[in-house]
Amino acid sequence: METHPLRSLSQAEAVRLQFKIVDAVTRNFDGLEVLSLGDLGVRAGGNKPLYTEKVQRVFADVFDAEAALLVRGAGTGAIRWALSAAARPGDTILIHDAPLYPTTETSIQMLGLSVITADFNDSGEIRRIAEENRSLIRGILLQHTRQSPEDFYDFQETTALLKECLPEAALITDDNYAALKVERIGCQAGADISTFSCFKILGPEGVGVLLGKKQWIGKIQRLQYSGGSQVQGHEAMEALRGLIYAPVSFAIQAQVTEELVRRLNNGEVKGVKGAFVANAQSKVALVEFEEDLAELFLALSPKYGAAAHPVGSESKYEFAPMIYRISGTFRQKDPALGKRMIRVNPMRAGADTILRIIRSVLEEVCGRS
């Protein structure tokens, strides 16, 4: 298998990003406010808690965006709001010709949108499909991480090409599993709206973020009038703390992933055929066994300390290494992979711990066979 993972920030780059975030905090909060849990309610003038408004300004500053908005519904909610702003029921959007993340597919169906697909790995096909359907396409959805193992498109180049070919269509990027891990997300690469979940950057459950051009963020904000729609100050402050601590944690995680793959491919664990670094959706190690052992392996791995399933896939609750089945989009592309391959997300663990767990599980699996 050949994979094309995104380039992760180095630890030094992640440290610089952390410093940029804290600098943005000090420019938007005073020294008493940073020690507060935040306020509540729809404050006159801003129609939202003051601390939520301040946190949104920090997010915008960090990601070099004109505006930011925290919304309910996590990453799915953020994508849904972005799609609803860009297109009306019956309108057509352009997407990559690959399996969709299930909640994204549900959102498209709920909003009554039609889709046209193009292989985003093929710039010629993008140009052709755009030319043939220019009058139909109202929006574009580009997923930052990989939808299938074979994807190799350069995110920044593809963003620029899509905007060149379809300048009137709103370009929305799904930056889940990429934000704070890579050099630039969609709004920094020229997209109109970036979306991701704060839960995936060590923040609170159920809060999503939209970043981008004021015309789009403002349109969505006007639809968030009611008090129950507002992200409260204490939730916003929790999202801010996740924003601060996530970059360095993720850079270490990426380094461990690469070390794990290298050591597995050097033959440290008998029974492993090979390992690969892949964005599926988060950046993980895909471990392929010499035999179809995946199902039994996954049943036994929690016994040795591995997290049995994701919570938010890199949420604040996840620190033990997660060993889990490969992603649904990857299984949809090649069902046979699910029988012999697993994915490993180190979370906060080191490579030695993960190798010990894999070795212990395989010894038990082989003893049972």
Secondary structure, DSSP 8 states (H G I E B T S, - for coil): ----------HHHHHHHHHHHHHHHHHHS-TTGGGS----S--TTTSS-HHHHHHHHHHHHHTT-SEEEEEESHHHHHHHHHHHHH--TT-EEEEESS---HHHHHHHHHTT-EEEEE-TT-HHHHHHHHHHTTTTEEEEEEESS-SSTT----HHHHHHHHHHH-TTSEEEEE-TTTTTTSS--HHHHT-SEEEEEGGGGT--TTEEEEEE-HHHHHHHHHT--SGGGS--HHHHHHHHHHHHHHHHHHHHHHHHHHHHHHHHHTT-STTEEEEEEEESSSEEEEEEESSS-HHHHHHHGGGGT-B-S-SSSS-TT--S-EEEE--HHHHHH-TTHHHHEEEEE-TT--HHHHHHHHHHHHHHHHHH-
